[in-house]
Amino acid sequence: MMISLFSAKTLRRIYRDPKCLIHDLLRPLVECGMTAEPSVTLSPKLCGQFWRAKLHLEWPSKVTIFAVHSSVTGAEENAYLLACDLFKSIGLLYENTPGSIVPVSPDFVNKTLQTLHSVPDPFNRPPQPFLFSTSPTGGTESQHSEERLGMNACPVKQLWRTDVVAEWPYSFNVCSHGPSPELSEYSAALLTCMKLKSQGLLDNKNQLTKKRLPPINRQLCSLEVAELTGLTREEFDPHYEIYSDASACGFGAYLVKKDVNRVRWLANTWSQHFPGAPEFHARERLCEAENSIRMDSTFCELYSVVAACYTWKHKFVGKRVLVWTDNLNVVRLVNQGVRSETKQKRWGKLYRILYFTSQKYSFELCASHVQRTENMAADFLSRRKLTEFRKAVPDAAPSEKKTKKLLFWNPLQWTDHQPHFKLA
């Protein structure tokens, strides 16, 4: 992974001592043997003109980060800068005071959960308490300052278990084990922050953000039905509008900018994004008979929205983007987020791409429902009927926009014999 000079300078201003940050974050887990210590391998490149640093991380999963610099120390520092940026993106580093980035801690998680619990429910539902408890998994329970849970005996002695359970705004639970109460709680705190970040409840500084509580858009708080169908154009006042659709053949979307006549568009077949998906000419017959296609339509429609937002993300910096789709599930996912384990397994990966893209490029996103009969132009694109699309949208650009492929987010795959999508 090559880090540009501009990016390195920017990251140095954010992370003053990146190596210490990473080691301080992982030190408690390293000292108790829960993970290996981060290690760096350095090797010369181009006859010693450059050095490549390879940083190995074992927690929360095995990751190898590459960085290049003209000096040994610079290459190592760049690798740790990228690691800090990675850990901050998943919620493990937060801005404690302006300009000060520190690792998360159990106290920080407790305060965050308490604040989350105190936020009023926009629909006046009764408050749901959270649980942060630690107990031994074997032997007799000792008197610890936290609330205890009765556990069955475990062959590993002196092993402690911490449970974090939250019911609102998204129901989730985290379970962690450690050789001491403190280490068990520390591991649970890290996992909880990752969960809060993936659910969109932490802002760019990884502090709790009320505007990301459900419903995602503050304007949706006034009426619950708005979560289901979205906001009108007048209510949201978008800078950009995306009309999106998906079919058995592929997906398509077109982009309309406020007060600009030119319309940009994209159209792709599934085989262009998923190795193993039948080619378009082999699926044309199937497009005529929807009953012969078994597919997760919500996944396909959501993929179309995510691909469009990711393709045009640079245009959306600091803007409001309104997405029109004829799939109500997609409207709910964009506006509400992923709230259940079932949805997390089926559509969680795509939603996280969409959420992190909107966070990184600072654009506000809202989805609204459009009737299928009023979304025919996007439907033409999804079926590669470009002549009909140009007739329906005379202001369309002469050529399509090259769609960004979401290849970095594996595994997304096409299932043979049963032509539907699945998340492995």
Secondary structure by P-SEA (a helix, b strand, c coil): ccccaaaaaaaaaacccaaaaaaaaaaaaaaacccccbbbbbbccccccbbbbbbbbccccbbbbbbbcccaaaaaaaaaaaaaaaaaaacccccccccbbbbbcaaaaaaaaaaaaaccccccccbbbbbbbbbbccccccccccbbbbbcccccccbbbbbbbbcccccbbbbbbcccaaaaaaaaaaaaaaaaaaaccccccccccccccccccccccccccccccccccccccccbbbbbbcccccccccccccccccccccccccccccccccccccaaaaaacccccccaaaaaaaaaaaaaaaaaccccccbbbbbbbccaaaaaaaacccccaaaaaccaaaaaaaaaaaaaabbbbbbbbbccccaaaaaaaaacaaaaaaaacccccccccccccccccccbbbbccccccccc
